[in-house]
Amino acid sequence: MAKSVKKSGAAPKAAAKPRKPLVKMTVTSAKANGSSISHDQVAKLAHRFFTERGRVHGHHEEDWFRAEQALRSVAS
């Protein structure tokens, strides 16, 4: 079998650029919907939903919108 040989003169790779979120998630302003839901409140509840679902990735938007809806129903 052939062995792979690392070149000693090769420059190290540059650090990866931070990725932008696929969807910008925002909470509607308190003036627009008459409630006072903060971004942190939604984030904490969405994370709880993520944990309760078994930390399965790929459903972040669903968790976020579910959290917003739950908090809005409590606030009104």
C-alpha contacts under 8 A as a table, 3 or more apart, distances in Angstrom:
res1	aa1	res2	aa2	distance
7	K	10	A	5.61
21	P	24	K	6.34
25	M	64	W	7.89
26	T	39	H	7.28
27	V	37	I	7.33
27	V	38	S	7.16
27	V	39	H	6.19
27	V	68	E	7.44
28	T	32	A	6.60
28	T	33	N	6.92
29	S	32	A	5.39
29	S	33	N	6.78
29	S	36	S	7.73
30	A	33	N	5.62
30	A	34	G	5.29
30	A	35	S	4.89
30	A	36	S	4.93
30	A	37	I	6.86
31	K	34	G	5.40
31	K	35	S	7.31
35	S	72	R	6.99
35	S	75	A	6.01
35	S	76	S	6.89
36	S	75	A	7.43
37	I	41	Q	6.68
37	I	42	V	7.35
37	I	71	L	6.94
37	I	72	R	7.24
37	I	75	A	7.74
38	S	41	Q	5.28
38	S	42	V	6.58
39	H	42	V	5.28
39	H	43	A	6.12
40	D	43	A	4.97
40	D	44	K	6.07
41	Q	44	K	5.31
41	Q	45	L	6.29
42	V	45	L	5.25
42	V	46	A	5.96
42	V	64	W	6.79
42	V	67	A	5.56
42	V	68	E	5.81
42	V	71	L	7.36
43	A	46	A	5.10
43	A	47	H	6.08
43	A	64	W	7.07
43	A	67	A	7.81
44	K	47	H	5.13
44	K	48	R	6.28
45	L	48	R	4.95
45	L	49	F	6.32
45	L	64	W	7.99
45	L	67	A	5.58
46	A	49	F	5.07
46	A	50	F	6.24
46	A	60	H	7.69
46	A	63	D	4.94
46	A	64	W	5.05
46	A	66	R	7.36
46	A	67	A	5.27
47	H	50	F	4.89
47	H	51	T	6.18
47	H	63	D	7.55
48	R	51	T	5.04
48	R	52	E	6.08
49	F	52	E	5.05
49	F	53	R	6.13
49	F	63	D	6.04
49	F	67	A	7.86
50	F	53	R	5.21
50	F	54	G	6.70
50	F	55	R	5.25
50	F	56	V	6.96
50	F	57	H	7.90
50	F	59	H	7.91
50	F	60	H	7.49
50	F	63	D	6.59
51	T	54	G	5.28
51	T	55	R	4.84
52	E	55	R	7.14
53	R	56	V	6.48
56	V	59	H	7.51
57	H	60	H	7.08
59	H	62	E	5.33
59	H	63	D	6.28
60	H	63	D	5.08
60	H	64	W	6.04
61	E	64	W	5.01
61	E	65	F	6.14
62	E	65	F	5.37
62	E	66	R	5.98
63	D	66	R	5.11
63	D	67	A	6.07
64	W	67	A	5.15
64	W	68	E	6.28
65	F	68	E	5.00
65	F	69	Q	6.09
66	R	69	Q	5.14
66	R	70	A	6.11
67	A	70	A	5.09
67	A	71	L	6.12
68	E	71	L	5.26
68	E	72	R	6.06
69	Q	72	R	5.14
69	Q	73	S	6.19
70	A	73	S	5.28
70	A	74	V	6.43
71	L	74	V	5.15
71	L	75	A	6.07
72	R	75	A	4.99
72	R	76	S	6.20
73	S	76	S	5.51
